[in-house]
Amino acid sequence: MCISTLKPQILKYHSFLSATQGRPPAAHDSSCNDNTLFRISNSSPSDGGHSLAFSIFIWHVGLARIKNRLCHLFSSQEPGRPLAHEVSELDAALTSWRDEIPMEYRPEQEILAPREFYPFISMLHLHYFNMMSSMHWALSTSVEGGSSILNVHHNPRIRTSEAISVSSARSFIKILNE
């Protein structure tokens, strides 16, 4: 493996381990700050800029960066910290990440990937839905004052955190059954 992709690969696996073990991340985004890798990623695979396999790798690294932020947020939660606001920012980052993926591979859309890439795109979708569900479920169960505080939040996605969590869990199960 090329040295420029080694650090993002470590970040990708480390963020997965942090999320599944419920511990704070030791690797941070700054540890994979290779701008060459992300400059290349700005072109889509359909433009002929690079391969679909490389795009999938870049999408996983982008998701790992957001997952690291989520793990850090919930592992270092301090009393009085505006959790709903920070989850709102993470939700926006995750939604933005999703919307940058071409429609035929994007989570919350049908997977129209070539047969040989279907398992990799499915795994990307599973990670996305797991993260979306975990983030919103953790928010809806950990805010002091419960749903009454979330119901008055200015962001409609935060007000409906429980529904988003359940919907993401259902989508996760749907992918597993395909």
Backbone as CSV, one residue per row, in Angstrom:
resi,resn,N_x,N_y,N_z,CA_x,CA_y,CA_z,C_x,C_y,C_z
1,MET,0.839,-1.173,0.000,0.000,0.000,0.000,0.886,1.239,0.000
2,CYS,0.533,2.186,-0.809,1.257,3.454,-0.917,1.210,4.210,0.405
3,ILE,2.297,4.902,0.739,2.389,5.596,2.022,1.328,6.677,2.165
4,SER,0.904,7.297,1.039,-0.099,8.364,1.133,-1.469,7.828,1.514
5,THR,-1.727,6.541,1.308,-3.016,5.975,1.693,-2.944,5.220,3.008
6,LEU,-1.769,5.058,3.579,-1.634,4.297,4.813,-2.326,4.981,5.988
7,LYS,-2.076,6.261,6.207,-2.686,6.955,7.337,-4.211,7.014,7.222
8,PRO,-4.784,7.328,6.059,-6.249,7.282,5.965,-6.807,5.883,6.232
9,GLN,-6.093,4.839,5.812,-6.551,3.473,6.054,-6.562,3.184,7.554
10,ILE,-5.535,3.636,8.263,-5.477,3.445,9.713,-6.617,4.210,10.375
11,LEU,-6.854,5.437,9.945,-7.947,6.236,10.493,-9.279,5.523,10.284
12,LYS,-9.473,4.966,9.116,-10.719,4.275,8.783,-10.975,3.124,9.751
13,TYR,-9.982,2.271,9.956,-10.164,1.122,10.857,-10.212,1.547,12.320
14,HIS,-9.428,2.537,12.674,-9.416,2.988,14.060,-10.753,3.604,14.452
15,SER,-11.358,4.386,13.568,-12.653,4.993,13.896,-13.719,3.913,14.060
16,PHE,-13.627,2.866,13.256,-14.566,1.744,13.387,-14.403,1.086,14.761
17,LEU,-13.157,0.841,15.160,-12.911,0.224,16.466,-13.362,1.126,17.608
18,SER,-13.107,2.406,17.514,-13.535,3.336,18.566,-15.048,3.306,18.719
19,ALA,-15.751,3.315,17.597,-17.215,3.327,17.642,-17.768,2.023,18.199
20,THR,-17.200,0.896,17.811,-17.736,-0.384,18.271,-17.348,-0.690,19.711
21,GLN,-16.229,-0.149,20.176,-15.787,-0.409,21.549,-16.205,0.685,22.514
22,GLY,-16.763,1.773,22.007,-17.223,2.851,22.858,-16.115,3.583,23.584
23,ARG,-15.017,3.758,22.919,-13.895,4.454,23.552,-13.524,5.674,22.721
24,PRO,-12.813,6.621,23.353,-12.415,7.806,22.590,-11.398,7.456,21.513
25,PRO,-11.413,8.176,20.411,-10.454,7.899,19.350,-9.049,8.371,19.717
26,ALA,-8.055,7.575,19.372,-6.667,7.973,19.586,-6.116,8.627,18.323
27,ALA,-6.642,8.240,17.171,-6.226,8.842,15.902,-7.160,10.009,15.604
28,HIS,-6.604,11.065,15.070,-7.396,12.248,14.755,-7.246,12.586,13.283
29,ASP,-8.138,13.437,12.797,-8.120,13.820,11.390,-6.770,14.361,10.955
30,SER,-6.096,15.066,11.837,-4.812,15.650,11.472,-3.768,14.582,11.163
31,SER,-4.021,13.347,11.628,-3.068,12.276,11.362,-3.159,11.776,9.925
32,CYS,-4.195,12.166,9.206,-4.280,11.786,7.783,-4.620,13.019,6.976
33,ASN,-3.732,13.964,7.006,-3.962,15.231,6.354,-3.212,15.312,5.029
34,ASP,-3.299,14.275,4.233,-2.638,14.253,2.938,-3.569,14.885,1.909
35,ASN,-3.313,16.124,1.560,-4.188,16.853,0.652,-4.222,16.259,-0.749
36,THR,-3.160,15.575,-1.165,-3.138,14.960,-2.487,-4.263,13.949,-2.613
37,LEU,-4.426,13.134,-1.590,-5.460,12.105,-1.597,-6.842,12.721,-1.758
38,PHE,-7.112,13.813,-1.071,-8.429,14.414,-1.109,-8.632,15.344,-2.293
39,ARG,-7.555,15.863,-2.879,-7.673,16.634,-4.120,-8.118,15.718,-5.249
40,ILE,-7.551,14.528,-5.291,-7.919,13.564,-6.327,-9.379,13.170,-6.180
41,SER,-9.856,13.122,-4.951,-11.209,12.644,-4.695,-12.297,13.598,-5.166
42,ASN,-11.953,14.820,-5.542,-12.960,15.785,-5.945,-13.594,15.466,-7.292
43,SER,-12.967,14.610,-8.095,-13.603,14.212,-9.344,-14.363,12.914,-9.103
44,SER,-15.443,12.727,-9.824,-16.245,11.518,-9.606,-15.731,10.392,-10.500
45,PRO,-15.997,9.141,-10.105,-15.517,8.017,-10.913,-16.121,8.007,-12.318
46,SER,-17.342,8.542,-12.468,-17.961,8.565,-13.794,-17.290,9.580,-14.714
47,ASP,-16.557,10.551,-14.149,-15.812,11.519,-14.960,-14.517,10.907,-15.487
48,GLY,-14.191,9.707,-15.046,-12.952,9.072,-15.446,-11.764,9.583,-14.650
49,GLY,-12.022,10.338,-13.588,-10.956,10.908,-12.776,-10.169,9.845,-12.029
50,HIS,-10.802,8.799,-11.583,-10.151,7.717,-10.856,-11.118,6.545,-10.788
51,SER,-10.676,5.475,-10.195,-11.496,4.266,-10.184,-12.583,4.319,-9.123
52,LEU,-13.601,3.506,-9.292,-14.667,3.399,-8.309,-14.111,2.860,-6.993
53,ALA,-13.167,1.945,-7.061,-12.569,1.398,-5.835,-11.905,2.509,-5.024
54,PHE,-11.203,3.407,-5.683,-10.571,4.515,-4.986,-11.627,5.453,-4.395
55,SER,-12.703,5.690,-5.127,-13.793,6.533,-4.621,-14.397,5.939,-3.358
56,ILE,-14.617,4.630,-3.372,-15.183,3.958,-2.200,-14.246,4.129,-1.009
57,PHE,-12.960,4.007,-1.241,-11.973,4.211,-0.182,-12.074,5.636,0.375
58,ILE,-12.139,6.625,-0.501,-12.240,8.025,-0.092,-13.525,8.254,0.702
59,TRP,-14.631,7.655,0.269,-15.897,7.819,0.988,-15.807,7.218,2.388
60,HIS,-15.146,6.066,2.497,-14.965,5.447,3.818,-14.114,6.327,4.725
61,VAL,-13.079,6.920,4.184,-12.218,7.800,4.988,-12.999,9.029,5.436
62,GLY,-13.802,9.601,4.552,-14.634,10.744,4.931,-15.606,10.392,6.046
63,LEU,-16.199,9.212,5.943,-17.117,8.748,6.989,-16.366,8.494,8.292
64,ALA,-15.149,7.977,8.187,-14.332,7.728,9.389,-14.017,9.031,10.112
65,ARG,-13.781,10.078,9.371,-13.508,11.376,9.995,-14.707,11.858,10.807
66,ILE,-15.893,11.706,10.247,-17.106,12.115,10.966,-17.334,11.194,12.161
67,LYS,-17.095,9.913,11.974,-17.265,8.943,13.066,-16.310,9.249,14.214
68,ASN,-15.094,9.653,13.894,-14.135,10.036,14.933,-14.653,11.211,15.743
69,ARG,-15.214,12.183,15.065,-15.776,13.349,15.771,-16.907,12.916,16.697
70,LEU,-17.745,11.987,16.225,-18.849,11.483,17.041,-18.331,10.746,18.273
71,CYS,-17.347,9.875,18.076,-16.770,9.127,19.210,-16.154,10.081,20.219
72,HIS,-15.466,11.087,19.726,-14.860,12.065,20.622,-15.935,12.828,21.400
73,LEU,-17.009,13.205,20.730,-18.088,13.950,21.373,-18.698,13.153,22.523
74,PHE,-19.057,11.893,22.268,-19.744,11.119,23.292,-18.813,10.556,24.354
75,SER,-17.532,10.454,24.056,-16.609,9.942,25.070,-16.094,11.050,25.980
76,SER,-16.238,12.294,25.571,-15.733,13.395,26.386,-16.850,14.356,26.758
77,GLN,-18.049,13.832,26.877,-19.198,14.679,27.186,-19.047,15.308,28.566
78,GLU,-19.107,16.616,28.584,-18.996,17.366,29.833,-20.367,17.922,30.204
79,PRO,-20.685,17.990,31.492,-21.973,18.561,31.904,-22.115,19.994,31.413
80,GLY,-23.306,20.335,30.966,-23.576,21.687,30.499,-23.160,21.957,29.068
81,ARG,-22.543,20.986,28.423,-22.121,21.156,27.035,-23.340,21.017,26.121
82,PRO,-23.480,21.838,25.102,-24.673,21.782,24.238,-24.647,20.577,23.297
83,LEU,-25.017,19.428,23.812,-24.962,18.186,23.047,-25.835,18.250,21.792
84,ALA,-27.056,18.757,21.912,-27.956,18.807,20.751,-27.357,19.644,19.631
85,HIS,-26.703,20.742,19.969,-26.084,21.598,18.957,-24.930,20.857,18.262
86,GLU,-24.116,20.171,19.038,-22.979,19.450,18.452,-23.438,18.274,17.599
87,VAL,-24.482,17.577,18.034,-25.030,16.490,17.210,-25.643,17.068,15.941
88,SER,-26.245,18.231,16.044,-26.799,18.896,14.863,-25.701,19.166,13.837
89,GLU,-24.538,19.617,14.304,-23.406,19.862,13.403,-22.894,18.553,12.789
90,LEU,-22.812,17.502,13.600,-22.370,16.207,13.070,-23.379,15.653,12.067
91,ASP,-24.662,15.827,12.355,-25.704,15.371,11.433,-25.589,16.112,10.106
92,ALA,-25.319,17.406,10.167,-25.143,18.195,8.944,-23.909,17.725,8.170
93,ALA,-22.829,17.419,8.884,-21.612,16.925,8.224,-21.871,15.569,7.565
94,LEU,-22.605,14.703,8.254,-22.909,13.383,7.708,-23.833,13.491,6.499
95,THR,-24.798,14.368,6.568,-25.708,14.586,5.438,-24.958,15.170,4.243
96,SER,-24.063,16.102,4.509,-23.249,16.689,3.445,-22.350,15.636,2.810
97,TRP,-21.733,14.791,3.637,-20.890,13.692,3.137,-21.714,12.801,2.218
98,ARG,-22.921,12.429,2.671,-23.792,11.554,1.883,-24.129,12.197,0.539
99,ASP,-24.434,13.489,0.548,-24.862,14.166,-0.679,-23.741,14.358,-1.694
100,GLU,-22.489,14.225,-1.279,-21.358,14.329,-2.203,-21.133,13.041,-2.990
101,ILE,-21.753,11.965,-2.561,-21.605,10.669,-3.239,-22.570,10.630,-4.422
102,PRO,-22.113,10.146,-5.581,-23.024,10.059,-6.734,-24.282,9.248,-6.398
103,MET,-25.378,9.618,-6.994,-26.690,9.057,-6.684,-26.729,7.525,-6.730
104,GLU,-26.033,6.923,-7.665,-26.117,5.462,-7.810,-25.416,4.693,-6.687
105,TYR,-24.643,5.394,-5.853,-23.943,4.740,-4.738,-24.349,5.329,-3.393
106,ARG,-25.136,6.360,-3.389,-25.449,7.158,-2.195,-26.325,6.404,-1.202
107,PRO,-25.968,6.476,0.091,-26.870,5.946,1.119,-28.224,6.643,1.044
108,GLU,-29.266,5.919,1.390,-30.661,6.349,1.322,-31.197,6.327,-0.107
109,GLN,-30.438,5.715,-1.026,-30.890,5.498,-2.406,-30.671,4.025,-2.727
110,GLU,-31.288,3.574,-3.786,-31.039,2.201,-4.236,-29.585,2.074,-4.673
111,ILE,-28.985,0.938,-4.394,-27.595,0.704,-4.796,-27.590,0.222,-6.239
112,LEU,-26.994,1.009,-7.110,-26.926,0.676,-8.535,-25.488,0.430,-8.965
113,ALA,-24.698,-0.075,-8.051,-23.278,-0.322,-8.311,-23.103,-1.577,-9.150
114,PRO,-22.009,-1.639,-9.908,-21.696,-2.882,-10.616,-21.605,-4.040,-9.612
115,ARG,-21.926,-5.198,-10.063,-22.013,-6.377,-9.193,-20.768,-6.580,-8.328
116,GLU,-19.588,-6.381,-8.898,-18.352,-6.639,-8.147,-18.122,-5.602,-7.037
117,PHE,-18.792,-4.455,-7.104,-18.628,-3.419,-6.082,-19.800,-3.365,-5.104
118,TYR,-20.833,-4.139,-5.367,-22.025,-4.095,-4.516,-21.716,-4.351,-3.036
119,PRO,-20.908,-5.351,-2.693,-20.618,-5.570,-1.257,-19.922,-4.383,-0.597
120,PHE,-19.063,-3.697,-1.319,-18.333,-2.566,-0.755,-19.245,-1.354,-0.550
121,ILE,-20.135,-1.135,-1.506,-21.103,-0.044,-1.371,-22.099,-0.385,-0.262
122,SER,-22.501,-1.644,-0.181,-23.405,-2.063,0.901,-22.778,-1.810,2.260
123,MET,-21.500,-2.112,2.402,-20.811,-1.886,3.673,-20.760,-0.393,3.995
124,LEU,-20.553,0.423,2.988,-20.569,1.874,3.186,-21.941,2.314,3.704
125,HIS,-23.001,1.777,3.110,-24.355,2.097,3.548,-24.590,1.623,4.981
126,LEU,-24.108,0.430,5.314,-24.281,-0.090,6.676,-23.603,0.810,7.700
127,HIS,-22.387,1.239,7.400,-21.676,2.144,8.313,-22.438,3.471,8.458
128,TYR,-22.933,3.987,7.358,-23.682,5.246,7.387,-24.937,5.107,8.260
129,PHE,-25.746,4.080,7.996,-26.987,3.915,8.751,-26.717,3.621,10.221
130,ASN,-25.684,2.849,10.503,-25.329,2.571,11.887,-24.934,3.862,12.608
131,MET,-24.147,4.681,11.941,-23.725,5.926,12.559,-24.904,6.878,12.755
132,MET,-25.757,7.006,11.756,-26.915,7.893,11.862,-27.832,7.428,12.996
133,SER,-28.092,6.139,13.060,-28.950,5.595,14.105,-28.330,5.782,15.484
134,SER,-27.065,5.454,15.621,-26.378,5.580,16.911,-26.353,7.017,17.393
135,MET,-26.040,7.919,16.502,-25.925,9.330,16.856,-27.258,9.877,17.366
136,HIS,-28.330,9.611,16.640,-29.625,10.164,17.027,-30.218,9.433,18.232
137,TRP,-29.964,8.136,18.354,-30.459,7.411,19.518,-29.721,7.875,20.778
138,ALA,-28.415,8.026,20.680,-27.640,8.503,21.829,-28.108,9.895,22.249
139,LEU,-28.400,10.735,21.285,-28.875,12.074,21.615,-30.226,12.005,22.324
140,SER,-31.148,11.244,21.763,-32.499,11.226,22.321,-32.554,10.563,23.692
141,THR,-31.576,9.742,24.037,-31.586,9.084,25.338,-30.659,9.730,26.362
142,SER,-29.816,10.661,25.944,-28.843,11.215,26.883,-29.057,12.676,27.257
143,VAL,-29.989,13.335,26.609,-30.218,14.747,26.916,-31.021,14.859,28.203
144,GLU,-30.510,15.678,29.121,-31.245,15.921,30.357,-32.537,16.645,30.030
145,GLY,-33.620,16.212,30.616,-34.915,16.827,30.315,-35.638,16.083,29.208
146,GLY,-34.953,15.107,28.611,-35.566,14.242,27.609,-36.059,14.949,26.370
147,SER,-37.145,14.410,25.827,-37.641,14.888,24.546,-38.196,16.304,24.604
148,SER,-38.548,16.798,25.789,-39.091,18.166,25.856,-38.053,19.196,25.411
149,ILE,-36.778,18.958,25.700,-35.722,19.873,25.250,-35.502,19.727,23.751
150,LEU,-35.508,18.497,23.268,-35.290,18.277,21.837,-36.444,18.808,21.001
151,ASN,-37.658,18.775,21.540,-38.837,19.231,20.786,-38.817,20.716,20.476
152,VAL,-38.044,21.496,21.225,-37.995,22.945,20.976,-36.705,23.357,20.270
153,HIS,-35.872,22.390,19.881,-34.618,22.717,19.194,-34.946,23.315,17.827
154,HIS,-34.124,24.267,17.365,-34.380,24.946,16.088,-34.198,24.042,14.870
155,ASN,-33.406,22.974,15.002,-33.150,22.073,13.880,-34.207,20.964,13.848
156,PRO,-34.986,20.859,12.760,-36.028,19.826,12.699,-35.473,18.401,12.779
157,ARG,-34.242,18.192,12.339,-33.663,16.843,12.414,-33.355,16.464,13.860
158,ILE,-33.054,17.430,14.690,-32.831,17.150,16.110,-34.171,16.910,16.802
159,ARG,-35.192,17.660,16.429,-36.529,17.459,17.017,-37.067,16.074,16.708
160,THR,-36.630,15.488,15.599,-37.129,14.158,15.208,-36.048,13.079,15.334
161,SER,-35.148,13.246,16.286,-34.028,12.304,16.446,-34.478,10.856,16.613
162,GLU,-35.521,10.635,17.399,-35.984,9.257,17.611,-36.443,8.632,16.299
163,ALA,-37.192,9.377,15.498,-37.679,8.857,14.218,-36.522,8.585,13.259
164,ILE,-35.531,9.466,13.239,-34.366,9.264,12.374,-33.607,8.020,12.809
165,SER,-33.476,7.836,14.106,-32.785,6.659,14.622,-33.489,5.369,14.198
166,VAL,-34.796,5.333,14.344,-35.568,4.139,13.976,-35.515,3.909,12.463
167,SER,-35.670,4.973,11.689,-35.615,4.849,10.230,-34.257,4.334,9.765
168,SER,-33.184,4.836,10.367,-31.839,4.378,10.004,-31.638,2.914,10.384
169,ALA,-32.166,2.523,11.519,-32.062,1.114,11.938,-32.811,0.208,10.954
170,ARG,-33.969,0.656,10.506,-34.736,-0.127,9.517,-33.970,-0.228,8.192
171,SER,-33.369,0.868,7.778,-32.589,0.851,6.538,-31.387,-0.077,6.665
172,PHE,-30.765,-0.099,7.832,-29.652,-0.995,8.107,-30.093,-2.448,7.912
173,ILE,-31.239,-2.792,8.483,-31.765,-4.164,8.377,-32.127,-4.482,6.935
174,LYS,-32.677,-3.502,6.210,-33.031,-3.713,4.793,-31.796,-4.067,3.976
175,ILE,-30.683,-3.357,4.211,-29.440,-3.644,3.487,-28.965,-5.067,3.812
176,LEU,-29.069,-5.452,5.071,-28.637,-6.806,5.467,-29.466,-7.883,4.780
177,ASN,-30.736,-7.597,4.528,-31.627,-8.586,3.921,-31.518,-8.661,2.405
178,GLU,-30.805,-7.716,1.796,-30.698,-7.718,0.324,-29.665,-8.712,-0.149
